Amino acid sequence: MRQGLQLRVSQHLALTPQLQQSIRLLQLSTLELNAEIDQALQENPLLERDEPGEAGTFAAGPAGGALAAPQAVTPAAADERDERQEPQGGDDEGWGMDFSGSHGQRDPNDDDMDSGESQAASVSLREHLGAQVAMTQLPDRERALVGFLIEALDDDGYLTQPLDELVDLLVADDDEVRETLLEELAIALRHLQNLDPPGIGARNARECLSLQLDCMPPSATRALALRIVNQHLEHLAARDFARIKKALGCDDDRLRPAQDLIRSLNPRPGAQFAPIDTRYVIPDVAAKKTQGRWVVSLNRDAMPRLRINRLYADILQRHRGSGSSSAGLASHLQEAKWLIKNVQQRFDTILRVSQAIVDRQRAFFDHGEVAMRPLTLREIAETVDLHESTISRVTTQKYLASPRGIYELKYFFGSHVATDSGGAASSTAIRALIKQLVGAEDGKKPLSDARLAEILGEQGIVVARRTVAKYRELLNIPPVSLRKVL
């Protein structure tokens, strides 16, 4: 074997730390971005929040240059910068740009907060039931057994485990003790089922509804509703009214109020006490119609205010090149510059992409979902001269506020369906049409999927029955058999 040297020329793309950070920040939601910034503030002494009213914000000059205080950014100048919709280039000016720092948190003292935000905020189901048991005159043993059953309830308030399985948790092999305990648990269950809310401690939906009806004053309607629940609940769920009327010997005028009474019951009595997982959406941009054109602007309440720390910047200025401590501060300074610039570029990119989307979906903002047009990531990517993967990152977990509501930017993209005229209709627009048609249908003669496809075809939209069924299911609209009413 002979050894030799060979020279090869190749090209490859290297992701610099700054570019990696830029990509990472771009795909974060607003809440995740604020968490990322909070961590950077803890780790980097050169970075701090620019609180409103504080003076002395520093701007970074050209690479390797001195730090200088920037000119104040007036609202007019900030708006002018937003209208340009272009990310900052390779220069390092503007590190003290105005990024507002509100995280969209609600004031707990706000009188506008919904006063009916469920008892789950302060009282759990077990606490609610336990407080009632404590007020009873039951013997200690029975009270303890009721408490044991309360602990066995699921979040909906159902007792899903059979009583004999619960006995196994308390007793081993003594059959006589097991039999006695089973009878005591049955008595404790009756006590539990008499507590509030009605229907608690039921073992199935039929028993849950029956318990709630038992709490109501006697009437002919309640009696018929009880018979339906106990004997024909599955037929009622299937809207098989003909079979119910034949079996119970009643007509529409008697069946209708009984059905309404059953529908007024709560099949999940314990759900009102379940913990509430509240997720707030902070819109990144807002669309507003100005002089006949829809214009997108950044939501400054979603933008952090960042700046270079004056004290550490002065230290670095005086001791530049004086040792390892200076080198450490210089590294933190560079990281702070990168972060501020990448945060600014992130919002500039979101603004450009959002404006491009709004320009193409202006009919939606004027007329609603039925006017939504088909749109692809590639179309927007070509408009703003970015890669499709970048557009995907920008539109994920980024939200736009408009007079019609708050939407994720991905909402405005969708597949298309051909029309008779040779054009295309957005799947979102077709779903909106289906929702309108079902909402206006005769409940006694609801529209089948085939009929919905025919009506859409009459409007020039070529769509198969199975496609209509898929869109209907996406809208959580029941099939025709379950939409029939008396």
C-alpha positions as CSV (number, residue, x, y, z in Angstrom):
1,M,0.0,0.0,0.0
2,R,1.2,3.5,-0.8
3,Q,0.4,6.6,1.2
4,G,-0.5,9.8,-0.5
5,L,-2.1,13.2,-0.1
6,Q,-5.2,14.3,-1.8
7,L,-6.8,17.7,-1.9
8,R,-10.6,17.9,-2.1
9,V,-12.8,21.0,-2.4
10,S,-16.3,20.8,-1.0
11,Q,-19.0,23.1,0.2
12,H,-21.0,22.8,3.4
13,L,-23.3,24.9,5.4
14,A,-22.1,25.7,9.0
15,L,-24.7,26.9,11.5
16,T,-23.1,29.5,13.6
17,P,-24.2,29.9,17.3
18,Q,-26.0,33.1,16.3
19,L,-27.9,31.4,13.5
20,Q,-28.8,28.4,15.7
21,Q,-30.2,30.8,18.3
22,S,-32.1,32.7,15.6
23,I,-33.8,29.5,14.4
24,R,-34.6,28.4,17.9
25,L,-36.2,31.7,18.9
26,L,-38.2,31.7,15.7
27,Q,-40.0,28.5,16.5
28,L,-40.8,29.4,20.1
29,S,-44.3,30.6,21.1
30,T,-44.5,34.0,23.0
31,L,-44.7,32.3,26.4
32,E,-41.7,30.0,25.5
33,L,-39.8,33.1,24.3
34,N,-40.3,34.9,27.6
35,A,-39.2,31.8,29.5
36,E,-36.0,31.7,27.3
37,I,-35.4,35.3,28.0
38,D,-35.9,34.9,31.7
39,Q,-33.2,32.2,31.7
40,A,-30.8,34.4,29.7
41,L,-31.4,37.3,32.2
42,Q,-30.4,35.0,35.0
43,E,-27.2,33.7,33.3
44,N,-26.0,36.9,31.5
45,P,-25.1,39.9,33.7
46,L,-24.7,42.1,30.6
47,L,-28.4,41.7,29.7
48,E,-31.3,43.3,31.5
49,R,-34.9,44.3,31.0
50,D,-35.5,47.9,29.8
51,E,-38.2,49.0,32.2
52,P,-40.3,51.9,31.0
53,G,-39.2,55.3,32.4
54,E,-35.6,54.2,33.0
55,A,-32.8,56.1,31.3
56,G,-29.4,55.1,30.1
57,T,-30.1,52.3,27.7
58,F,-27.0,51.3,25.7
59,A,-26.8,50.5,22.1
60,A,-24.1,48.3,20.6
61,G,-21.9,50.0,18.0
62,P,-20.1,48.2,15.2
63,A,-18.4,45.0,16.0
64,G,-15.4,45.7,18.4
65,G,-16.4,49.3,18.7
66,A,-17.3,51.3,21.8
67,L,-20.7,51.4,23.4
68,A,-22.7,54.5,23.1
69,A,-26.1,55.7,24.4
70,P,-28.7,55.6,21.5
71,Q,-31.2,58.2,20.6
72,A,-34.6,57.8,22.1
73,V,-37.1,55.8,19.9
74,T,-40.2,57.8,19.6
75,P,-43.6,56.1,18.9
76,A,-43.6,57.6,15.4
77,A,-40.2,56.2,14.7
78,A,-41.1,52.8,16.0
79,D,-44.2,52.7,13.8
80,E,-42.1,53.7,10.8
81,R,-39.7,50.9,11.6
82,D,-42.6,48.4,11.8
83,E,-44.0,49.6,8.4
84,R,-40.7,48.8,6.7
85,Q,-41.3,45.1,7.7
86,E,-37.6,44.3,6.9
87,P,-35.4,42.5,9.4
88,Q,-32.2,44.3,10.4
89,G,-29.2,43.4,8.4
90,G,-25.6,42.9,9.4
91,D,-25.2,46.2,11.3
92,D,-25.3,46.2,15.1
93,E,-27.2,49.3,15.7
94,G,-30.5,49.4,17.7
95,W,-29.7,47.1,20.5
96,G,-31.8,49.3,22.8
97,M,-34.9,48.9,20.6
98,D,-38.3,49.2,22.4
99,F,-39.5,45.7,23.1
100,S,-42.4,46.0,25.6
101,G,-42.2,43.5,28.5
102,S,-45.8,42.7,29.5
103,H,-46.4,38.9,29.5
104,G,-50.2,39.3,29.1
105,Q,-50.9,38.3,32.7
106,R,-54.3,39.0,34.1
107,D,-54.8,41.2,37.1
108,P,-56.3,39.1,39.9
109,N,-58.1,42.2,41.1
110,D,-59.7,42.8,37.7
111,D,-63.4,43.2,38.2
112,D,-64.0,42.0,34.6
113,M,-62.8,38.5,35.5
114,D,-65.5,35.9,35.0
115,S,-67.1,35.4,38.4
116,G,-68.4,32.0,37.5
117,E,-65.0,30.4,36.8
118,S,-66.2,27.2,38.5
119,Q,-65.7,26.1,42.1
120,A,-62.6,24.2,40.9
121,A,-60.5,27.2,41.6
122,S,-60.9,26.8,45.4
123,V,-62.9,23.6,46.3
124,S,-62.3,20.1,44.9
125,L,-65.0,17.5,44.5
126,R,-63.7,15.5,47.5
127,E,-63.6,18.6,49.7
128,H,-67.1,19.5,48.7
129,L,-68.5,16.1,49.5
130,G,-66.4,15.7,52.6
131,A,-67.8,18.9,54.0
132,Q,-71.3,17.6,53.6
133,V,-70.5,14.3,55.2
134,A,-69.0,16.1,58.2
135,M,-72.4,17.9,58.7
136,T,-74.4,14.6,58.8
137,Q,-75.4,12.7,62.0
138,L,-74.0,9.4,60.7
139,P,-72.1,7.1,63.0
140,D,-68.3,7.3,62.7
141,R,-68.1,3.9,60.9
142,E,-70.6,4.9,58.3
143,R,-69.1,8.3,57.8
144,A,-65.7,6.6,57.3
145,L,-67.1,4.3,54.7
146,V,-68.7,7.2,52.8
147,G,-65.4,8.9,52.9
148,F,-63.8,5.8,51.5
149,L,-66.3,5.8,48.6
150,I,-65.6,9.5,48.0
151,E,-61.9,8.7,47.5
152,A,-62.9,6.1,44.9
153,L,-64.8,8.5,42.7
154,D,-63.4,9.5,39.4
155,D,-63.2,13.1,38.2
156,D,-66.7,13.0,36.7
157,G,-68.1,11.8,40.0
158,Y,-68.7,8.2,39.0
159,L,-67.9,5.1,41.2
160,T,-66.3,3.0,38.5
161,Q,-65.1,0.1,40.7
162,P,-67.7,-2.5,41.8
163,L,-68.4,-2.7,45.5
164,D,-67.0,-6.2,45.8
165,E,-63.7,-5.0,44.4
166,L,-63.6,-2.2,46.9
167,V,-64.3,-4.7,49.7
168,D,-61.1,-6.6,48.6
169,L,-59.1,-3.5,49.4
170,L,-60.4,-3.6,53.0
171,V,-60.7,-7.3,53.9
172,A,-58.6,-10.3,53.1
173,D,-60.2,-13.9,53.3
174,D,-62.9,-13.7,56.0
175,D,-66.1,-14.4,54.0
176,E,-68.4,-13.4,56.8
177,V,-66.7,-10.1,57.4
178,R,-66.7,-9.5,53.6
179,E,-70.5,-10.1,53.4
180,T,-71.1,-7.6,56.3
181,L,-68.8,-5.0,54.8
182,L,-70.4,-5.3,51.4
183,E,-73.8,-4.5,52.9
184,E,-72.3,-1.6,54.8
185,L,-70.8,-0.2,51.6
186,A,-74.1,-0.5,49.9
187,I,-75.7,1.6,52.6
188,A,-72.8,4.1,52.5
189,L,-73.3,4.4,48.7
190,R,-76.9,5.4,49.2
191,H,-75.8,8.1,51.6
192,L,-73.2,9.3,49.1
193,Q,-75.8,9.4,46.3
194,N,-78.0,11.7,48.5
195,L,-75.3,14.4,48.5
196,D,-74.9,17.4,46.3
197,P,-74.5,17.5,43.3
198,P,-77.3,15.2,42.2
199,G,-76.1,12.1,40.4
200,I,-72.9,11.8,42.3
201,G,-71.7,8.3,43.1
202,A,-73.5,6.7,40.1
203,R,-72.0,3.6,38.6
204,N,-73.1,4.4,35.0
205,A,-74.8,7.1,33.0
206,R,-78.2,5.5,33.3
207,E,-78.0,5.6,37.1
208,C,-76.6,9.1,37.1
209,L,-79.5,10.5,35.1
210,S,-82.0,8.5,37.2
211,L,-80.6,9.9,40.4
212,Q,-81.0,13.4,39.2
213,L,-84.6,12.8,38.1
214,D,-85.4,11.3,41.5
215,C,-84.5,14.7,43.1
216,M,-87.2,16.5,41.0
217,P,-90.8,17.1,42.0
218,P,-93.2,14.4,40.8
219,S,-94.9,15.1,37.4
220,A,-96.0,13.2,34.3
221,T,-93.0,14.5,32.4
222,R,-90.6,13.3,35.1
223,A,-92.3,9.9,35.2
224,L,-92.0,9.5,31.4
225,A,-88.4,10.7,31.5
226,L,-87.5,8.1,34.2
227,R,-89.0,5.3,32.0
228,I,-87.0,6.5,29.0
229,V,-83.8,6.7,31.0
230,N,-84.3,3.3,32.7
231,Q,-85.6,1.4,29.6
232,H,-84.8,3.2,26.4
233,L,-81.7,5.4,26.9
234,E,-79.8,3.8,24.1
235,H,-82.8,4.4,21.7
236,L,-82.9,8.0,22.8
237,A,-79.2,8.4,22.1
238,A,-79.8,6.9,18.6
239,R,-82.8,9.3,18.1
240,D,-85.0,6.3,17.5
241,F,-88.1,8.2,18.5
242,A,-90.5,5.8,16.7
243,R,-89.4,2.9,18.8
244,I,-89.7,4.8,22.0
245,K,-93.2,6.1,21.2
246,K,-94.4,2.6,20.3
247,A,-92.9,1.0,23.4
248,L,-94.2,3.7,25.8
249,G,-97.5,4.4,24.0
250,C,-96.9,8.2,23.8
251,D,-97.0,10.8,21.1
252,D,-94.6,13.6,20.1
253,D,-96.3,16.1,22.4
254,R,-95.5,14.0,25.5
255,L,-92.2,12.8,24.3
256,R,-90.8,16.2,23.5
257,P,-90.8,17.7,27.0
258,A,-89.5,14.4,28.5
259,Q,-86.6,14.6,26.0
260,D,-85.9,18.2,26.9
261,L,-85.9,17.3,30.6
262,I,-83.4,14.5,30.0
263,R,-81.2,16.8,27.9
264,S,-81.2,19.4,30.8
265,L,-79.5,16.8,33.1
266,N,-75.8,16.7,33.8
267,P,-74.1,13.4,32.8
268,R,-70.9,14.5,34.5
269,P,-71.8,15.9,37.9
270,G,-68.3,16.0,39.2
271,A,-66.7,17.8,36.2
272,Q,-67.6,21.2,37.6
273,F,-65.1,20.6,40.4
274,A,-62.3,19.4,38.2
275,P,-59.1,21.6,38.0
276,I,-59.2,24.1,35.2
277,D,-56.2,24.1,32.8
278,T,-56.3,27.7,31.6
279,R,-54.1,28.5,28.7
280,Y,-53.8,32.1,27.7
281,V,-53.1,33.1,24.1
282,I,-51.0,36.2,23.6
283,P,-51.4,37.5,20.0
284,D,-48.1,38.3,18.4
285,V,-49.6,40.6,15.8
286,A,-52.9,42.4,15.1
287,A,-54.7,43.1,11.9
288,K,-56.7,46.3,11.4
289,K,-58.4,47.8,8.4
290,T,-57.0,51.3,7.7
291,Q,-58.1,53.3,4.7
292,G,-59.5,50.3,2.9
293,R,-56.4,48.0,3.5
294,W,-55.8,45.4,6.1
295,V,-52.5,46.4,7.9
296,V,-50.7,44.2,10.4
297,S,-48.8,45.6,13.4
298,L,-46.8,44.0,16.1
299,N,-48.4,43.5,19.6
300,R,-46.0,45.4,21.8
301,D,-47.4,43.8,24.9
302,A,-46.0,40.5,23.6
303,M,-42.5,41.9,22.9
304,P,-39.8,41.9,25.7
305,R,-37.8,45.1,26.4
306,L,-34.1,44.3,26.5
307,R,-30.9,46.3,26.8
308,I,-27.2,46.1,27.7
309,N,-26.4,46.7,31.4
310,R,-24.8,50.1,31.8
311,L,-22.6,49.2,34.9
312,Y,-21.0,46.1,33.3
313,A,-20.7,47.8,30.0
314,D,-18.7,50.6,31.6
315,I,-16.4,48.1,33.4
316,L,-15.8,46.3,30.1
317,Q,-15.1,49.6,28.4
318,R,-12.4,50.6,31.0
319,H,-10.8,47.2,31.3
320,R,-10.9,46.0,27.7
321,G,-8.2,43.4,27.0
322,S,-7.0,43.4,30.6
323,G,-7.4,39.6,31.4
324,S,-9.7,36.6,31.7
325,S,-12.4,38.6,33.6
326,S,-12.6,41.1,30.7
327,A,-12.8,38.2,28.2
328,G,-15.7,36.7,30.2
329,L,-17.6,40.0,30.1
330,A,-16.8,40.4,26.4
331,S,-18.4,37.0,25.8
332,H,-21.5,37.9,27.8
333,L,-21.7,41.1,25.8
334,Q,-21.6,39.3,22.5
335,E,-24.3,36.9,23.6
336,A,-26.5,39.7,24.8
337,K,-26.1,41.4,21.4
338,W,-27.0,38.3,19.6
339,L,-30.1,37.7,21.8
340,I,-31.4,41.3,21.4
341,K,-30.8,41.2,17.6
342,N,-32.4,37.8,17.2
343,V,-35.4,38.7,19.2
344,Q,-35.8,41.8,17.1
345,Q,-35.4,39.9,13.9
346,R,-37.9,37.2,15.1
347,F,-40.6,39.8,15.5
348,D,-39.7,41.5,12.2
349,T,-40.0,38.1,10.4
350,I,-43.4,37.4,12.1
351,L,-44.6,40.8,10.9
352,R,-43.5,40.3,7.3
353,V,-45.1,36.8,7.1
354,S,-48.3,37.9,8.8
355,Q,-48.7,40.9,6.4
356,A,-48.2,38.5,3.4
357,I,-50.8,36.1,4.8
358,V,-53.3,38.9,5.5
359,D,-52.8,40.4,2.0
360,R,-53.8,37.0,0.5
361,Q,-56.7,36.4,2.9
362,R,-58.2,39.8,3.0
363,A,-61.5,38.4,1.7
364,F,-61.6,36.3,4.9
365,F,-61.3,39.4,7.1
366,D,-64.0,41.2,5.1
367,H,-66.5,38.3,4.7
368,G,-65.6,35.5,7.0
369,E,-64.6,31.8,6.7
370,V,-66.7,31.2,3.5
371,A,-64.3,33.6,1.7
372,M,-61.1,31.8,2.8
373,R,-58.9,31.1,-0.2
374,P,-56.4,28.2,-0.6
375,L,-52.9,29.1,0.6
376,T,-49.7,27.1,0.8
377,L,-46.4,27.7,2.7
378,R,-44.6,27.9,-0.6
379,E,-46.7,30.8,-1.8
380,I,-45.8,32.9,1.3
381,A,-42.2,31.7,1.2
382,E,-41.8,33.0,-2.3
383,T,-43.5,36.3,-1.4
384,V,-41.2,37.1,1.6
385,D,-38.1,35.4,0.1
386,L,-37.8,32.9,2.9
387,H,-37.6,29.1,3.0
388,E,-40.8,27.0,3.5
389,S,-39.3,25.6,6.8
390,T,-38.9,29.1,8.1
391,I,-42.5,29.9,7.2
392,S,-43.6,26.8,9.1
393,R,-41.7,27.9,12.2
394,V,-43.1,31.4,12.0
395,T,-46.7,30.3,11.7
396,T,-46.6,27.6,14.5
397,Q,-47.9,28.9,17.9
398,K,-47.9,32.5,16.6
399,Y,-51.3,34.2,16.8
400,L,-53.0,37.1,15.0
401,A,-55.7,39.2,16.6
402,S,-58.4,40.7,14.3
403,P,-62.0,42.0,14.6
404,R,-63.1,38.4,13.8
405,G,-61.1,36.8,16.7
406,I,-57.7,35.5,17.4
407,Y,-56.2,32.9,15.1
408,E,-53.0,30.9,14.9
409,L,-51.2,31.8,11.7
410,K,-51.4,28.2,10.5
411,Y,-55.1,28.5,10.4
412,F,-54.9,30.6,7.2
413,F,-53.3,27.7,5.3
414,G,-55.3,24.9,3.8
415,S,-55.8,22.4,1.0
416,H,-58.1,23.2,-1.9
417,V,-61.0,21.6,-3.8
418,A,-61.6,22.1,-7.4
419,T,-64.6,24.1,-8.7
420,D,-66.6,23.9,-11.9
421,S,-65.1,27.1,-13.1
422,G,-61.6,25.6,-13.0
423,G,-60.6,27.5,-9.8
424,A,-60.2,26.2,-6.3
425,A,-62.0,26.6,-3.0
426,S,-60.4,26.4,0.4
427,S,-61.2,23.5,2.6
428,T,-61.9,26.0,5.4
429,A,-64.4,27.8,3.2
430,I,-66.1,24.4,2.4
431,R,-66.3,23.5,6.1
432,A,-67.9,26.9,6.8
433,L,-70.5,26.3,4.1
434,I,-71.3,22.8,5.5
435,K,-71.7,24.4,9.0
436,Q,-74.1,27.0,7.5
437,L,-76.1,24.4,5.7
438,V,-76.5,22.2,8.7
439,G,-77.3,25.1,10.9
440,A,-80.2,26.1,8.6
441,E,-81.5,22.6,8.0
442,D,-84.9,21.3,9.0
443,G,-84.4,19.3,12.2
444,K,-87.1,16.9,11.2
445,K,-85.5,16.3,7.8
446,P,-81.7,16.8,8.3
447,L,-79.4,16.8,5.3
448,S,-77.4,13.7,4.6
449,D,-73.8,13.8,3.5
450,A,-74.8,12.9,0.0
451,R,-77.4,15.8,-0.1
452,L,-74.8,18.2,1.3
453,A,-72.4,17.2,-1.5
454,E,-75.2,17.8,-4.0
455,I,-75.9,21.3,-2.7
456,L,-72.2,22.2,-2.8
457,G,-72.1,20.9,-6.3
458,E,-75.0,23.2,-7.2
459,Q,-72.8,26.0,-6.0
460,G,-69.9,24.9,-8.2
461,I,-67.8,23.1,-5.6
462,V,-66.9,19.6,-6.7
463,V,-66.7,17.5,-3.5
464,A,-67.3,13.8,-2.8
465,R,-69.7,12.5,-0.2
466,R,-66.8,11.0,1.9
467,T,-65.1,14.3,1.8
468,V,-68.2,16.0,3.2
469,A,-68.3,13.3,5.9
470,K,-64.7,14.0,6.8
471,Y,-65.3,17.8,7.1
472,R,-68.5,17.2,9.1
473,E,-66.6,15.1,11.6
474,L,-63.9,17.7,11.9
475,L,-66.6,20.2,12.7
476,N,-68.0,17.8,15.4
477,I,-71.3,17.7,13.6
478,P,-73.2,14.4,14.3
479,P,-74.4,12.2,11.4
480,V,-77.8,12.7,10.0
481,S,-79.4,10.0,12.2
482,L,-78.3,11.8,15.3
483,R,-79.4,15.3,14.2
484,K,-83.1,14.4,13.8
485,V,-85.4,16.1,16.2
486,L,-89.1,15.6,17.0
